[in-house]
Structure formats: C-alpha cells, structure tokens
C-alpha cells in the first residue's frame, strides 16, 4: 500500500440532479408503473429538494377502471418554482 498526496477528489455526478437542473418551471417527469413510495421517484424528489426547486407530485390513475378499484398507472413530478 502507498500513501498518495495532493490527488484531487473527483466531482460527484448524479443523474437525478443533472436531469432536474435542466427542467424549467412547468416541466414534468413521468414514471410509468411507479407509485409515490418507489425508490426511483424518491431519488428525483430528493434531487428537487437538494437543488432548492419546489415540486409537486400526482399519482396518475386508470380512470377506465371502476372508481373504488381504480388503478395507479404511474406518477408525475412537476417543477413549480
């Protein structure tokens, strides 16, 4: 083993943060077949918070199904500020 000195630390890269930074107010991301507690959705929600953007989310339902048994078919996150 060898100790190295003055080696720069590489920048961290986050696909989620990079994607969210490109969004403008009113833009949204759709996650097909996902729900609010899904890990992928939560990573993007954390990216919004980390950058300081405000967002809102809505579950998307299959409205062709009977109301009490409507099915979640995805989730959408919008940048609002």
Buried (B, 14 or more C-beta within 10 A) or exposed (E): EEEEEEEEEEEEEEEBBEEBEEBEEEEBBEBEEBEBEBEEBEEBBBBBEEBEBEBEBEEBEEEEEEEEEEEEBBBBBBBEE
